[in-house]
Amino acid sequence: MSTKQKTELEGQIISLREEYTAKAQPLQKEIQNRLQEEQNKLLGLIKQGIDAVAAKEKYDVILNANSVAFINPDNDISKLVLDQVGKTN
């Protein structure tokens, strides 16, 4: 393969890479937006589940497990919240 042919192929590869990038960016943004929408929906369902469990079990305060260094594992309401979220679907 001659030097001229190599240069032409390199130019074509660069052009194709730029074209791919230009087409991929909007798709990537759309994927990110949809992911964010679905995460927001899920977080909303979880919050509703937490609120329902808190009302039913008469909790005054519910903290994220990461918020407290020491917790009583017998008071973990995660399963109750998951069951509540499962009921809404």
NORFEN-V882852 format. One record per run of one state. SS is the DSSP state (H for helix, E for strand, L for the rest). FROM is the first residue (numbers start at 1). TO is the last residue. If there is no record, write none. Layout:
ss->[SS SS]
from->[FROM FROM]
to->[TO TO]
//
This chain:
ss->[L H L H L H L H L]
from->[1 3 58 65 68 73 76 78 89]
to->[2 57 64 67 72 75 77 88 89]
//
